Amino acid sequence: MNNMQQLRVQLEKMFEAMGGKEMCIRDSPNARASVAQDADSVLRPLMDFLDGNLTLFATVCEKTVLKRVLKELWRVVMNTMERQYFHAGGNGLKKTFLEKSPDLQSLRYALSLYTQTTDTLIKTFVRSQTAQGAGVDDPVGEVSIQVDLFTHPGTGEHKVTVKVVAANDLKWQTAGMFRPFVEVTMVGPHQSDKKRKFTTKSKSNNWTPKYNETFHFLLGNEEGPEAYELQICVKDYCFAREDRVIGLAVMPLRDVAAKGSCACWCPLGRKIHMDETGMTVLRILSQRSNDEVAREFVRLKSESRSTEEGS
């Protein structure tokens, strides 16, 4: 269903780009009023046919076989649509036009993402989203961290040591106790069986807290450092309810790999920034409700500072 929605959106964009609305000859008030009826007349037999056959397949096929049957049916449907609506006996869209169409290329790329594993999607996100912490024109604070990257010469396994030094100039107003702490999460593939998140101790009523706490992440040797990133989030600890986000920052390990170490102040933004590819990856992973790694990733990248909290 998500594939169909993606296809519908892209086809609508292509239709508008070709001037479809201007060329419409059935645009009288009476014709517009009958659009819904015409659509129902066309789609109803098709939907009845699909419902009957899919019900039959679901009854007689085992789950693994049904999955393969549905995948093959989807391929047949797409090939048929291509022949009938794009080729149209030689009167349809030219292949050269389709190959150059950015909308079709975007559609193909989006559809290809749906078949990828969770680890591959997370790796795609990390490598493509190079400006997650960009545009912090009005930072809500900053955090000082030191990162050291060590690669074992024999096994090729990577070890990342992160020291959270301090936070500074935290912009946060509260009538109660203010207890800021720092949460550091390693984002990347092949992390399901590893420790992915560490948190510092909270500091009471301190807007420039000093932490000096060190954490160690083990990455394995399946991927290089460029497939990983650190997400740093400063939160206000709340005993009776969910901790509140003060600000976030992202440090790609590819920025550390060349020198092997890095020490810097990271400005804290109100949320993570991502482009269309990042949003597509997030939507796909949000549908994998039985995948703990996917759920955690979506929650992590969806965190933001509430507009109602702190100034």
Secondary structure, DSSP 4 states (H G I P E B T S, - for coil): -HHHHHHHHHHHHHHHHTTHHHH-S--SHHHHHTHHHHHHHHHHHHHHHHHHHHHHHHHHS-HHHHHHHHHHHHHHHHHHHIIIIIIGGGTS--HHHHHH-HHHHHHHHHHHHTTS-HHHHHHHHHHH-TTTT---SS-S-EEEEEEEEEE-TTT--EEEEEEEEEEE------SS---EEEEEEEESSS-TTS--EEEPPP-TT-SS-EEEEEEEEEEESSS-GGG-EEEEEEEE--SSSPPEEEEEEEEETHHHHTTSEEEEEEEPBSB----HHHHHHHHHHHT-TT-HHHHHHHHHHH-B--TTS--
